Amino acid sequence: GIQVEQSPPDLILQEGANSTLRCNFSDSVNNLQWFHQNPWGQLINLFYIPSGTKQNGRLSATTVATERYSLLYISSSQTTDSGVYFCAADGGGSYIPTFGRGTSLIVHP
Amino acid sequence: NAGVMQNPRHLVRRRGQEARLRCSPMKGHSHVYWYRQLPEEGLKFMVYLQKENIIDESGMPKERFSAEFPKEGPSILRIQQVVRGDSAAYFCASSPPDGQVYEQYFGPGTRLTVT
């Protein structure tokens, strides 16, 4: 199956800073999603983005399928952005999603 | 427009007991996935079901674990004779039956503690 790697594993920011989270995958993707797991454990859909660019408020994402990576941009970060960000993708002949290990983000006031 | 529902949210079982976790998908969704998350780790796929069919159970342990998604009612993940290593958060996700698009929506999870 497809391999998914995320970087950085940990990120600490001051409120108001911008950040870029990266997701590399090992094969062509059918489906790719970004999730935010908040401190209460809830998984929140951010983007469904197997290719192209999308924006939602302070968040945006870009997937370059031909180069096998996706980026999640967080601008003007807020303390409520804290949590773990996961990338999940399926491909390489399988429709079963593989999750990366996540990027743990802490935003300080 | 209710999202994916899971119950119970927290479950405590003694070693050797059975755990039953329930998942009701979003309205109109016919695909259900179960995942397990250990502390400080990502989600690991367990099983993928459609109504009355197990499509892929490659991530589920061969013994003690079973899953079903009956024609009526929620999907059930059953763990028999639980052991301490089964303690984890179990998440269910559902997706719509739309061709090749498998955007998943997650429930709040069930946190299983085995004492």
Interface residues (C-beta under 8 A of the other chain):
Chain A: N30 N31 Q33 F35 G41 Q42 L43 N45 Y48 F86 A88 D90 Y95 I96 P97 T98 F99 G100 R101 G102
Chain B: Y33 Y35 E41 G42 L43 K44 F45 Y48 D56 S58 G59 A89 F91 Q100 V101 Y102 E103 Q104 Y105 F106 P108 G109 R111
